[in-house]
Amino acid sequence: PSSRSLQYLIREHMIENSPNKEEMKNLNNDVFSHDEKLHLRWNSQKGRIFIDGSHLMHNLELGDEILINSHAPPLALFTRDD
């Protein structure tokens, strides 16, 4: 089986001044389909985004924008039948 969907997990919410904090906290883990994307704006002085655990990371600065989509090559999964 194959899927073009992408799962994401937000580990640390930075929403101190958000008027809808509870609504934002419910967005911490989801899956989006091939035609959807996630657009974020970094609102802290410095930080990092981690991709696939600690395998890939990128430094961020105030005002940086991040666009995440599922247009990467598909990941092949192999399962055992037992």
N, CA, C and O atoms as a Maestro MAE file, in Angstrom:
{
 s_m_m2io_version
 :::
 2.0.0
}

f_m_ct {
 s_m_title
 :::
 protein
 m_atom[328] {
  # First column is atom index #
  i_m_mmod_type
  r_m_x_coord
  r_m_y_coord
  r_m_z_coord
  i_m_residue_number
  s_m_chain_name
  s_m_pdb_residue_name
  s_m_pdb_atom_name
  i_m_atomic_number
  :::
  1 25 0.827 -1.201 0.000 1 A "PRO " " N  " 7
  2 3 0.000 0.000 0.000 1 A "PRO " " CA " 6
  3 2 0.865 1.257 0.000 1 A "PRO " " C  " 6
  4 15 1.984 1.250 0.514 1 A "PRO " " O  " 8
  5 25 0.349 2.312 -0.568 2 A "SER " " N  " 7
  6 3 1.102 3.565 -0.598 2 A "SER " " CA " 6
  7 2 0.168 4.727 -0.249 2 A "SER " " C  " 6
  8 15 -1.054 4.626 -0.360 2 A "SER " " O  " 8
  9 25 0.779 5.818 0.172 3 A "SER " " N  " 7
  10 3 0.023 7.005 0.548 3 A "SER " " CA " 6
  11 2 0.874 8.230 0.264 3 A "SER " " C  " 6
  12 15 2.082 8.215 0.505 3 A "SER " " O  " 8
  13 25 0.266 9.279 -0.239 4 A "ARG " " N  " 7
  14 3 0.955 10.551 -0.468 4 A "ARG " " CA " 6
  15 2 0.701 11.515 0.689 4 A "ARG " " C  " 6
  16 15 1.093 12.679 0.614 4 A "ARG " " O  " 8
  17 25 0.059 11.054 1.744 5 A "SER " " N  " 7
  18 3 -0.229 11.894 2.909 5 A "SER " " CA " 6
  19 2 1.026 12.092 3.745 5 A "SER " " C  " 6
  20 15 1.974 11.313 3.650 5 A "SER " " O  " 8
  21 25 1.029 13.128 4.553 6 A "LEU " " N  " 7
  22 3 2.164 13.441 5.414 6 A "LEU " " CA " 6
  23 2 1.657 13.693 6.829 6 A "LEU " " C  " 6
  24 15 0.711 14.455 7.031 6 A "LEU " " O  " 8
  25 25 2.289 13.054 7.801 7 A "GLN " " N  " 7
  26 3 1.921 13.242 9.203 7 A "GLN " " CA " 6
  27 2 2.894 14.221 9.842 7 A "GLN " " C  " 6
  28 15 4.093 14.181 9.565 7 A "GLN " " O  " 8
  29 25 2.379 15.100 10.696 8 A "TYR " " N  " 7
  30 3 3.252 16.022 11.425 8 A "TYR " " CA " 6
  31 2 2.883 16.030 12.900 8 A "TYR " " C  " 6
  32 15 1.764 15.691 13.285 8 A "TYR " " O  " 8
  33 25 3.854 16.425 13.714 9 A "LEU " " N  " 7
  34 3 3.676 16.516 15.162 9 A "LEU " " CA " 6
  35 2 4.356 17.790 15.645 9 A "LEU " " C  " 6
  36 15 5.547 17.992 15.403 9 A "LEU " " O  " 8
  37 25 3.609 18.642 16.321 10 A "ILE " " N  " 7
  38 3 4.163 19.843 16.938 10 A "ILE " " CA " 6
  39 2 4.436 19.498 18.389 10 A "ILE " " C  " 6
  40 15 3.507 19.241 19.155 10 A "ILE " " O  " 8
  41 25 5.714 19.490 18.774 11 A "ARG " " N  " 7
  42 3 6.074 19.076 20.135 11 A "ARG " " CA " 6
  43 2 5.974 20.202 21.139 11 A "ARG " " C  " 6
  44 15 5.619 19.966 22.294 11 A "ARG " " O  " 8
  45 25 6.278 21.414 20.729 12 A "GLU " " N  " 7
  46 3 6.248 22.539 21.671 12 A "GLU " " CA " 6
  47 2 5.489 23.697 21.038 12 A "GLU " " C  " 6
  48 15 5.956 24.314 20.081 12 A "GLU " " O  " 8
  49 25 4.320 23.980 21.584 13 A "HIS " " N  " 7
  50 3 3.513 25.093 21.084 13 A "HIS " " CA " 6
  51 2 4.074 26.410 21.616 13 A "HIS " " C  " 6
  52 15 4.435 26.511 22.789 13 A "HIS " " O  " 8
  53 25 4.142 27.394 20.767 14 A "MET " " N  " 7
  54 3 4.586 28.725 21.170 14 A "MET " " CA " 6
  55 2 3.455 29.689 20.849 14 A "MET " " C  " 6
  56 15 3.509 30.429 19.867 14 A "MET " " O  " 8
  57 25 2.430 29.668 21.692 15 A "ILE " " N  " 7
  58 3 1.203 30.417 21.412 15 A "ILE " " CA " 6
  59 2 0.790 31.278 22.597 15 A "ILE " " C  " 6
  60 15 -0.403 31.448 22.849 15 A "ILE " " O  " 8
  61 25 1.743 31.816 23.316 16 A "GLU " " N  " 7
  62 3 1.447 32.535 24.560 16 A "GLU " " CA " 6
  63 2 0.434 33.653 24.375 16 A "GLU " " C  " 6
  64 15 -0.434 33.827 25.230 16 A "GLU " " O  " 8
  65 25 0.509 34.414 23.295 17 A "ASN " " N  " 7
  66 3 -0.362 35.569 23.108 17 A "ASN " " CA " 6
  67 2 -1.485 35.316 22.111 17 A "ASN " " C  " 6
  68 15 -2.140 36.260 21.670 17 A "ASN " " O  " 8
  69 25 -1.712 34.085 21.758 18 A "SER " " N  " 7
  70 3 -2.761 33.764 20.793 18 A "SER " " CA " 6
  71 2 -4.133 33.891 21.448 18 A "SER " " C  " 6
  72 15 -4.318 33.418 22.570 18 A "SER " " O  " 8
  73 25 -5.101 34.518 20.776 19 A "PRO " " N  " 7
  74 3 -6.445 34.635 21.356 19 A "PRO " " CA " 6
  75 2 -7.182 33.297 21.399 19 A "PRO " " C  " 6
  76 15 -8.149 33.156 22.148 19 A "PRO " " O  " 8
  77 25 -6.750 32.326 20.623 20 A "ASN " " N  " 7
  78 3 -7.423 31.025 20.576 20 A "ASN " " CA " 6
  79 2 -6.452 29.907 20.949 20 A "ASN " " C  " 6
  80 15 -6.233 28.983 20.165 20 A "ASN " " O  " 8
  81 25 -5.874 29.989 22.141 21 A "LYS " " N  " 7
  82 3 -4.861 29.030 22.603 21 A "LYS " " CA " 6
  83 2 -5.363 27.587 22.578 21 A "LYS " " C  " 6
  84 15 -4.656 26.695 22.111 21 A "LYS " " O  " 8
  85 25 -6.568 27.356 23.074 22 A "GLU " " N  " 7
  86 3 -7.071 25.981 23.152 22 A "GLU " " CA " 6
  87 2 -7.258 25.388 21.760 22 A "GLU " " C  " 6
  88 15 -6.963 24.214 21.538 22 A "GLU " " O  " 8
  89 25 -7.742 26.190 20.833 23 A "GLU " " N  " 7
  90 3 -7.909 25.717 19.457 23 A "GLU " " CA " 6
  91 2 -6.553 25.378 18.841 23 A "GLU " " C  " 6
  92 15 -6.432 24.381 18.129 23 A "GLU " " O  " 8
  93 25 -5.541 26.190 19.104 24 A "MET " " N  " 7
  94 3 -4.201 25.954 18.558 24 A "MET " " CA " 6
  95 2 -3.591 24.686 19.143 24 A "MET " " C  " 6
  96 15 -2.918 23.945 18.426 24 A "MET " " O  " 8
  97 25 -3.811 24.422 20.423 25 A "LYS " " N  " 7
  98 3 -3.247 23.230 21.056 25 A "LYS " " CA " 6
  99 2 -3.805 21.948 20.452 25 A "LYS " " C  " 6
  100 15 -3.146 20.910 20.495 25 A "LYS " " O  " 8
  101 25 -5.002 22.004 19.894 26 A "ASN " " N  " 7
  102 3 -5.603 20.829 19.268 26 A "ASN " " CA " 6
  103 2 -5.009 20.530 17.896 26 A "ASN " " C  " 6
  104 15 -5.355 19.517 17.287 26 A "ASN " " O  " 8
  105 25 -4.127 21.385 17.399 27 A "LEU " " N  " 7
  106 3 -3.513 21.191 16.088 27 A "LEU " " CA " 6
  107 2 -2.129 20.562 16.193 27 A "LEU " " C  " 6
  108 15 -1.314 20.728 15.285 27 A "LEU " " O  " 8
  109 25 -1.845 19.849 17.268 28 A "ASN " " N  " 7
  110 3 -0.479 19.381 17.497 28 A "ASN " " CA " 6
  111 2 -0.098 18.146 16.704 28 A "ASN " " C  " 6
  112 15 1.094 17.880 16.551 28 A "ASN " " O  " 8
  113 25 -1.048 17.378 16.192 29 A "ASN " " N  " 7
  114 3 -0.720 16.156 15.469 29 A "ASN " " CA " 6
  115 2 -1.808 15.930 14.433 29 A "ASN " " C  " 6
  116 15 -2.992 15.891 14.766 29 A "ASN " " O  " 8
  117 25 -1.409 15.782 13.185 30 A "ASP " " N  " 7
  118 3 -2.411 15.594 12.139 30 A "ASP " " CA " 6
  119 2 -1.748 14.998 10.905 30 A "ASP " " C  " 6
  120 15 -0.533 14.803 10.860 30 A "ASP " " O  " 8
  121 25 -2.558 14.722 9.929 31 A "VAL " " N  " 7
  122 3 -2.098 14.216 8.637 31 A "VAL " " CA " 6
  123 2 -2.706 15.111 7.580 31 A "VAL " " C  " 6
  124 15 -3.892 15.435 7.653 31 A "VAL " " O  " 8
  125 25 -1.913 15.518 6.594 32 A "PHE " " N  " 7
  126 3 -2.520 16.240 5.486 32 A "PHE " " CA " 6
  127 2 -2.241 15.529 4.177 32 A "PHE " " C  " 6
  128 15 -1.227 14.849 4.016 32 A "PHE " " O  " 8
  129 25 -3.167 15.703 3.246 33 A "SER " " N  " 7
  130 3 -3.105 14.976 1.984 33 A "SER " " CA " 6
  131 2 -2.127 15.633 1.016 33 A "SER " " C  " 6
  132 15 -1.554 16.685 1.302 33 A "SER " " O  " 8
  133 25 -1.955 15.003 -0.109 34 A "HIS " " N  " 7
  134 3 -0.968 15.436 -1.096 34 A "HIS " " CA " 6
  135 2 -1.204 16.866 -1.584 34 A "HIS " " C  " 6
  136 15 -0.245 17.563 -1.917 34 A "HIS " " O  " 8
  137 25 -2.435 17.309 -1.633 35 A "ASP " " N  " 7
  138 3 -2.726 18.641 -2.164 35 A "ASP " " CA " 6
  139 2 -2.784 19.728 -1.085 35 A "ASP " " C  " 6
  140 15 -3.034 20.890 -1.402 35 A "ASP " " O  " 8
  141 25 -2.559 19.374 0.174 36 A "GLU " " N  " 7
  142 3 -2.568 20.355 1.262 36 A "GLU " " CA " 6
  143 2 -1.146 20.743 1.652 36 A "GLU " " C  " 6
  144 15 -0.189 20.042 1.321 36 A "GLU " " O  " 8
  145 25 -1.014 21.875 2.363 37 A "LYS " " N  " 7
  146 3 0.287 22.301 2.871 37 A "LYS " " CA " 6
  147 2 0.118 23.006 4.200 37 A "LYS " " C  " 6
  148 15 -0.968 23.476 4.541 37 A "LYS " " O  " 8
  149 25 1.197 23.072 4.936 38 A "LEU " " N  " 7
  150 3 1.218 23.723 6.239 38 A "LEU " " CA " 6
  151 2 2.173 24.912 6.144 38 A "LEU " " C  " 6
  152 15 3.352 24.738 5.835 38 A "LEU " " O  " 8
  153 25 1.668 26.122 6.409 39 A "HIS " " N  " 7
  154 3 2.460 27.346 6.310 39 A "HIS " " CA " 6
  155 2 2.599 27.945 7.702 39 A "HIS " " C  " 6
  156 15 1.595 28.242 8.351 39 A "HIS " " O  " 8
  157 25 3.836 28.128 8.170 40 A "LEU " " N  " 7
  158 3 4.108 28.654 9.501 40 A "LEU " " CA " 6
  159 2 4.995 29.888 9.412 40 A "LEU " " C  " 6
  160 15 5.797 30.019 8.486 40 A "LEU " " O  " 8
  161 25 4.850 30.790 10.376 41 A "ARG " " N  " 7
  162 3 5.746 31.942 10.502 41 A "ARG " " CA " 6
  163 2 6.379 31.868 11.876 41 A "ARG " " C  " 6
  164 15 5.681 31.742 12.883 41 A "ARG " " O  " 8
  165 25 7.719 31.947 11.921 42 A "TRP " " N  " 7
  166 3 8.456 31.859 13.174 42 A "TRP " " CA " 6
  167 2 8.430 33.212 13.869 42 A "TRP " " C  " 6
  168 15 8.844 34.217 13.291 42 A "TRP " " O  " 8
  169 25 7.937 33.243 15.130 43 A "ASN " " N  " 7
  170 3 7.764 34.503 15.849 43 A "ASN " " CA " 6
  171 2 8.686 34.654 17.056 43 A "ASN " " C  " 6
  172 15 8.415 35.476 17.931 43 A "ASN " " O  " 8
  173 25 9.752 33.890 17.122 44 A "SER " " N  " 7
  174 3 10.747 34.026 18.188 44 A "SER " " CA " 6
  175 2 12.062 34.501 17.582 44 A "SER " " C  " 6
  176 15 12.271 34.406 16.373 44 A "SER " " O  " 8
  177 25 12.949 35.015 18.439 45 A "GLN " " N  " 7
  178 3 14.232 35.511 17.933 45 A "GLN " " CA " 6
  179 2 15.042 34.419 17.239 45 A "GLN " " C  " 6
  180 15 15.553 34.629 16.139 45 A "GLN " " O  " 8
  181 25 15.158 33.264 17.873 46 A "LYS " " N  " 7
  182 3 15.932 32.160 17.305 46 A "LYS " " CA " 6
  183 2 15.271 30.843 17.660 46 A "LYS " " C  " 6
  184 15 14.552 30.747 18.654 46 A "LYS " " O  " 8
  185 25 15.515 29.839 16.851 47 A "GLY " " N  " 7
  186 3 14.971 28.519 17.121 47 A "GLY " " CA " 6
  187 2 15.435 27.531 16.077 47 A "GLY " " C  " 6
  188 15 16.290 27.846 15.250 47 A "GLY " " O  " 8
  189 25 14.874 26.340 16.113 48 A "ARG " " N  " 7
  190 3 15.215 25.286 15.155 48 A "ARG " " CA " 6
  191 2 13.971 24.478 14.824 48 A "ARG " " C  " 6
  192 15 13.067 24.322 15.644 48 A "ARG " " O  " 8
  193 25 13.952 23.980 13.621 49 A "ILE " " N  " 7
  194 3 12.936 23.020 13.224 49 A "ILE " " CA " 6
  195 2 13.653 21.700 12.972 49 A "ILE " " C  " 6
  196 15 14.695 21.662 12.317 49 A "ILE " " O  " 8
  197 25 13.088 20.625 13.497 50 A "PHE " " N  " 7
  198 3 13.689 19.297 13.353 50 A "PHE " " CA " 6
  199 2 12.812 18.454 12.442 50 A "PHE " " C  " 6
  200 15 11.597 18.379 12.626 50 A "PHE " " O  " 8
  201 25 13.433 17.825 11.466 51 A "ILE " " N  " 7
  202 3 12.741 16.958 10.516 51 A "ILE " " CA " 6
  203 2 13.179 15.530 10.781 51 A "ILE " " C  " 6
  204 15 14.375 15.251 10.856 51 A "ILE " " O  " 8
  205 25 12.233 14.632 10.923 52 A "ASP " " N  " 7
  206 3 12.529 13.216 11.155 52 A "ASP " " CA " 6
  207 2 13.390 13.039 12.396 52 A "ASP " " C  " 6
  208 15 14.486 12.482 12.339 52 A "ASP " " O  " 8
  209 25 12.868 13.527 13.524 53 A "GLY " " N  " 7
  210 3 13.634 13.436 14.776 53 A "GLY " " CA " 6
  211 2 14.841 14.349 14.719 53 A "GLY " " C  " 6
  212 15 14.706 15.537 14.428 53 A "GLY " " O  " 8
  213 25 16.012 13.813 14.992 54 A "SER " " N  " 7
  214 3 17.231 14.642 14.965 54 A "SER " " CA " 6
  215 2 18.019 14.460 13.675 54 A "SER " " C  " 6
  216 15 19.161 14.912 13.589 54 A "SER " " O  " 8
  217 25 17.443 13.812 12.673 55 A "HIS " " N  " 7
  218 3 18.187 13.527 11.447 55 A "HIS " " CA " 6
  219 2 18.438 14.755 10.577 55 A "HIS " " C  " 6
  220 15 19.434 14.804 9.855 55 A "HIS " " O  " 8
  221 25 17.565 15.730 10.633 56 A "LEU " " N  " 7
  222 3 17.724 16.942 9.836 56 A "LEU " " CA " 6
  223 2 17.168 18.108 10.642 56 A "LEU " " C  " 6
  224 15 16.069 18.018 11.190 56 A "LEU " " O  " 8
  225 25 17.922 19.204 10.717 57 A "MET " " N  " 7
  226 3 17.432 20.379 11.433 57 A "MET " " CA " 6
  227 2 17.843 21.633 10.671 57 A "MET " " C  " 6
  228 15 18.794 21.632 9.890 57 A "MET " " O  " 8
  229 25 17.095 22.698 10.925 58 A "HIS " " N  " 7
  230 3 17.352 23.969 10.260 58 A "HIS " " CA " 6
  231 2 17.154 25.087 11.282 58 A "HIS " " C  " 6
  232 15 16.142 25.116 11.981 58 A "HIS " " O  " 8
  233 25 18.109 25.999 11.370 59 A "ASN " " N  " 7
  234 3 18.004 27.141 12.280 59 A "ASN " " CA " 6
  235 2 16.974 28.141 11.761 59 A "ASN " " C  " 6
  236 15 16.830 28.325 10.553 59 A "ASN " " O  " 8
  237 25 16.263 28.783 12.682 60 A "LEU " " N  " 7
  238 3 15.234 29.761 12.338 60 A "LEU " " CA " 6
  239 2 15.504 31.070 13.059 60 A "LEU " " C  " 6
  240 15 16.075 31.094 14.149 60 A "LEU " " O  " 8
  241 25 15.080 32.162 12.425 61 A "GLU " " N  " 7
  242 3 15.160 33.488 13.025 61 A "GLU " " CA " 6
  243 2 13.807 34.174 12.882 61 A "GLU " " C  " 6
  244 15 12.974 33.748 12.083 61 A "GLU " " O  " 8
  245 25 13.592 35.219 13.644 62 A "LEU " " N  " 7
  246 3 12.341 35.958 13.655 62 A "LEU " " CA " 6
  247 2 11.889 36.294 12.232 62 A "LEU " " C  " 6
  248 15 12.649 36.849 11.439 62 A "LEU " " O  " 8
  249 25 10.640 35.948 11.928 63 A "GLY " " N  " 7
  250 3 10.066 36.273 10.628 63 A "GLY " " CA " 6
  251 2 10.241 35.200 9.563 63 A "GLY " " C  " 6
  252 15 9.637 35.297 8.495 63 A "GLY " " O  " 8
  253 25 11.051 34.183 9.826 64 A "ASP " " N  " 7
  254 3 11.212 33.107 8.845 64 A "ASP " " CA " 6
  255 2 9.873 32.425 8.609 64 A "ASP " " C  " 6
  256 15 9.067 32.274 9.526 64 A "ASP " " O  " 8
  257 25 9.651 32.016 7.370 65 A "GLU " " N  " 7
  258 3 8.432 31.305 7.028 65 A "GLU " " CA " 6
  259 2 8.780 29.894 6.584 65 A "GLU " " C  " 6
  260 15 9.785 29.666 5.910 65 A "GLU " " O  " 8
  261 25 7.936 28.958 6.971 66 A "ILE " " N  " 7
  262 3 8.160 27.547 6.701 66 A "ILE " " CA " 6
  263 2 6.947 27.023 5.946 66 A "ILE " " C  " 6
  264 15 5.810 27.205 6.382 66 A "ILE " " O  " 8
  265 25 7.189 26.378 4.823 67 A "LEU " " N  " 7
  266 3 6.126 25.755 4.048 67 A "LEU " " CA " 6
  267 2 6.409 24.265 3.995 67 A "LEU " " C  " 6
  268 15 7.455 23.847 3.500 67 A "LEU " " O  " 8
  269 25 5.485 23.464 4.502 68 A "ILE " " N  " 7
  270 3 5.643 22.012 4.526 68 A "ILE " " CA " 6
  271 2 4.552 21.412 3.651 68 A "ILE " " C  " 6
  272 15 3.367 21.698 3.821 68 A "ILE " " O  " 8
  273 25 4.981 20.565 2.705 69 A "ASN " " N  " 7
  274 3 4.013 19.857 1.872 69 A "ASN " " CA " 6
  275 2 4.469 18.415 1.708 69 A "ASN " " C  " 6
  276 15 5.525 18.031 2.213 69 A "ASN " " O  " 8
  277 25 3.691 17.634 1.017 70 A "SER " " N  " 7
  278 3 4.025 16.220 0.866 70 A "SER " " CA " 6
  279 2 4.500 15.887 -0.549 70 A "SER " " C  " 6
  280 15 4.240 14.793 -1.049 70 A "SER " " O  " 8
  281 25 5.185 16.811 -1.186 71 A "HIS " " N  " 7
  282 3 5.635 16.609 -2.561 71 A "HIS " " CA " 6
  283 2 6.995 15.933 -2.664 71 A "HIS " " C  " 6
  284 15 7.589 15.908 -3.742 71 A "HIS " " O  " 8
  285 25 7.488 15.395 -1.581 72 A "ALA " " N  " 7
  286 3 8.763 14.660 -1.602 72 A "ALA " " CA " 6
  287 2 8.540 13.307 -2.282 72 A "ALA " " C  " 6
  288 15 7.403 12.857 -2.420 72 A "ALA " " O  " 8
  289 25 9.631 12.663 -2.706 73 A "PRO " " N  " 7
  290 3 9.473 11.320 -3.279 73 A "PRO " " CA " 6
  291 2 8.824 10.395 -2.257 73 A "PRO " " C  " 6
  292 15 9.054 10.541 -1.057 73 A "PRO " " O  " 8
  293 25 8.020 9.452 -2.717 74 A "PRO " " N  " 7
  294 3 7.340 8.544 -1.777 74 A "PRO " " CA " 6
  295 2 8.335 7.676 -1.015 74 A "PRO " " C  " 6
  296 15 9.406 7.337 -1.518 74 A "PRO " " O  " 8
  297 25 7.961 7.333 0.184 75 A "LEU " " N  " 7
  298 3 8.760 6.472 1.044 75 A "LEU " " CA " 6
  299 2 8.292 5.028 0.859 75 A "LEU " " C  " 6
  300 15 7.106 4.734 1.005 75 A "LEU " " O  " 8
  301 25 9.214 4.140 0.540 76 A "ALA " " N  " 7
  302 3 8.864 2.730 0.367 76 A "ALA " " CA " 6
  303 2 8.835 2.046 1.725 76 A "ALA " " C  " 6
  304 15 9.794 2.136 2.492 76 A "ALA " " O  " 8
  305 25 7.746 1.367 2.021 77 A "LEU " " N  " 7
  306 3 7.598 0.643 3.277 77 A "LEU " " CA " 6
  307 2 7.575 -0.845 2.986 77 A "LEU " " C  " 6
  308 15 6.911 -1.301 2.055 77 A "LEU " " O  " 8
  309 25 8.301 -1.589 3.787 78 A "PHE " " N  " 7
  310 3 8.343 -3.025 3.635 78 A "PHE " " CA " 6
  311 2 7.847 -3.654 4.930 78 A "PHE " " C  " 6
  312 15 8.325 -3.308 6.010 78 A "PHE " " O  " 8
  313 25 6.906 -4.561 4.832 79 A "THR " " N  " 7
  314 3 6.349 -5.209 6.008 79 A "THR " " CA " 6
  315 2 6.516 -6.716 5.909 79 A "THR " " C  " 6
  316 15 6.665 -7.273 4.822 79 A "THR " " O  " 8
  317 25 6.490 -7.356 7.053 80 A "ARG " " N  " 7
  318 3 6.554 -8.814 7.109 80 A "ARG " " CA " 6
  319 2 5.156 -9.379 7.186 80 A "ARG " " C  " 6
  320 15 4.257 -8.756 7.751 80 A "ARG " " O  " 8
  321 25 4.968 -10.551 6.624 81 A "ASP " " N  " 7
  322 3 3.647 -11.176 6.621 81 A "ASP " " CA " 6
  323 2 3.362 -12.006 7.866 81 A "ASP " " C  " 6
  324 15 2.234 -12.469 8.034 81 A "ASP " " O  " 8
  325 25 4.336 -12.210 8.742 82 A "ASP " " N  " 7
  326 3 4.112 -13.076 9.908 82 A "ASP " " CA " 6
  327 2 3.551 -12.352 11.083 82 A "ASP " " C  " 6
  328 15 3.315 -12.960 12.127 82 A "ASP " " O  " 8
  :::
 }
 m_bond[327] {
  # First column is bond index #
  i_m_from
  i_m_to
  i_m_order
  :::
  1 1 2 1
  2 2 3 1
  3 3 4 2
  4 3 5 1
  5 5 6 1
  6 6 7 1
  7 7 8 2
  8 7 9 1
  9 9 10 1
  10 10 11 1
  11 11 12 2
  12 11 13 1
  13 13 14 1
  14 14 15 1
  15 15 16 2
  16 15 17 1
  17 17 18 1
  18 18 19 1
  19 19 20 2
  20 19 21 1
  21 21 22 1
  22 22 23 1
  23 23 24 2
  24 23 25 1
  25 25 26 1
  26 26 27 1
  27 27 28 2
  28 27 29 1
  29 29 30 1
  30 30 31 1
  31 31 32 2
  32 31 33 1
  33 33 34 1
  34 34 35 1
  35 35 36 2
  36 35 37 1
  37 37 38 1
  38 38 39 1
  39 39 40 2
  40 39 41 1
  41 41 42 1
  42 42 43 1
  43 43 44 2
  44 43 45 1
  45 45 46 1
  46 46 47 1
  47 47 48 2
  48 47 49 1
  49 49 50 1
  50 50 51 1
  51 51 52 2
  52 51 53 1
  53 53 54 1
  54 54 55 1
  55 55 56 2
  56 55 57 1
  57 57 58 1
  58 58 59 1
  59 59 60 2
  60 59 61 1
  61 61 62 1
  62 62 63 1
  63 63 64 2
  64 63 65 1
  65 65 66 1
  66 66 67 1
  67 67 68 2
  68 67 69 1
  69 69 70 1
  70 70 71 1
  71 71 72 2
  72 71 73 1
  73 73 74 1
  74 74 75 1
  75 75 76 2
  76 75 77 1
  77 77 78 1
  78 78 79 1
  79 79 80 2
  80 79 81 1
  81 81 82 1
  82 82 83 1
  83 83 84 2
  84 83 85 1
  85 85 86 1
  86 86 87 1
  87 87 88 2
  88 87 89 1
  89 89 90 1
  90 90 91 1
  91 91 92 2
  92 91 93 1
  93 93 94 1
  94 94 95 1
  95 95 96 2
  96 95 97 1
  97 97 98 1
  98 98 99 1
  99 99 100 2
  100 99 101 1
  101 101 102 1
  102 102 103 1
  103 103 104 2
  104 103 105 1
  105 105 106 1
  106 106 107 1
  107 107 108 2
  108 107 109 1
  109 109 110 1
  110 110 111 1
  111 111 112 2
  112 111 113 1
  113 113 114 1
  114 114 115 1
  115 115 116 2
  116 115 117 1
  117 117 118 1
  118 118 119 1
  119 119 120 2
  120 119 121 1
  121 121 122 1
  122 122 123 1
  123 123 124 2
  124 123 125 1
  125 125 126 1
  126 126 127 1
  127 127 128 2
  128 127 129 1
  129 129 130 1
  130 130 131 1
  131 131 132 2
  132 131 133 1
  133 133 134 1
  134 134 135 1
  135 135 136 2
  136 135 137 1
  137 137 138 1
  138 138 139 1
  139 139 140 2
  140 139 141 1
  141 141 142 1
  142 142 143 1
  143 143 144 2
  144 143 145 1
  145 145 146 1
  146 146 147 1
  147 147 148 2
  148 147 149 1
  149 149 150 1
  150 150 151 1
  151 151 152 2
  152 151 153 1
  153 153 154 1
  154 154 155 1
  155 155 156 2
  156 155 157 1
  157 157 158 1
  158 158 159 1
  159 159 160 2
  160 159 161 1
  161 161 162 1
  162 162 163 1
  163 163 164 2
  164 163 165 1
  165 165 166 1
  166 166 167 1
  167 167 168 2
  168 167 169 1
  169 169 170 1
  170 170 171 1
  171 171 172 2
  172 171 173 1
  173 173 174 1
  174 174 175 1
  175 175 176 2
  176 175 177 1
  177 177 178 1
  178 178 179 1
  179 179 180 2
  180 179 181 1
  181 181 182 1
  182 182 183 1
  183 183 184 2
  184 183 185 1
  185 185 186 1
  186 186 187 1
  187 187 188 2
  188 187 189 1
  189 189 190 1
  190 190 191 1
  191 191 192 2
  192 191 193 1
  193 193 194 1
  194 194 195 1
  195 195 196 2
  196 195 197 1
  197 197 198 1
  198 198 199 1
  199 199 200 2
  200 199 201 1
  201 201 202 1
  202 202 203 1
  203 203 204 2
  204 203 205 1
  205 205 206 1
  206 206 207 1
  207 207 208 2
  208 207 209 1
  209 209 210 1
  210 210 211 1
  211 211 212 2
  212 211 213 1
  213 213 214 1
  214 214 215 1
  215 215 216 2
  216 215 217 1
  217 217 218 1
  218 218 219 1
  219 219 220 2
  220 219 221 1
  221 221 222 1
  222 222 223 1
  223 223 224 2
  224 223 225 1
  225 225 226 1
  226 226 227 1
  227 227 228 2
  228 227 229 1
  229 229 230 1
  230 230 231 1
  231 231 232 2
  232 231 233 1
  233 233 234 1
  234 234 235 1
  235 235 236 2
  236 235 237 1
  237 237 238 1
  238 238 239 1
  239 239 240 2
  240 239 241 1
  241 241 242 1
  242 242 243 1
  243 243 244 2
  244 243 245 1
  245 245 246 1
  246 246 247 1
  247 247 248 2
  248 247 249 1
  249 249 250 1
  250 250 251 1
  251 251 252 2
  252 251 253 1
  253 253 254 1
  254 254 255 1
  255 255 256 2
  256 255 257 1
  257 257 258 1
  258 258 259 1
  259 259 260 2
  260 259 261 1
  261 261 262 1
  262 262 263 1
  263 263 264 2
  264 263 265 1
  265 265 266 1
  266 266 267 1
  267 267 268 2
  268 267 269 1
  269 269 270 1
  270 270 271 1
  271 271 272 2
  272 271 273 1
  273 273 274 1
  274 274 275 1
  275 275 276 2
  276 275 277 1
  277 277 278 1
  278 278 279 1
  279 279 280 2
  280 279 281 1
  281 281 282 1
  282 282 283 1
  283 283 284 2
  284 283 285 1
  285 285 286 1
  286 286 287 1
  287 287 288 2
  288 287 289 1
  289 289 290 1
  290 290 291 1
  291 291 292 2
  292 291 293 1
  293 293 294 1
  294 294 295 1
  295 295 296 2
  296 295 297 1
  297 297 298 1
  298 298 299 1
  299 299 300 2
  300 299 301 1
  301 301 302 1
  302 302 303 1
  303 303 304 2
  304 303 305 1
  305 305 306 1
  306 306 307 1
  307 307 308 2
  308 307 309 1
  309 309 310 1
  310 310 311 1
  311 311 312 2
  312 311 313 1
  313 313 314 1
  314 314 315 1
  315 315 316 2
  316 315 317 1
  317 317 318 1
  318 318 319 1
  319 319 320 2
  320 319 321 1
  321 321 322 1
  322 322 323 1
  323 323 324 2
  324 323 325 1
  325 325 326 1
  326 326 327 1
  327 327 328 2
  :::
 }
}
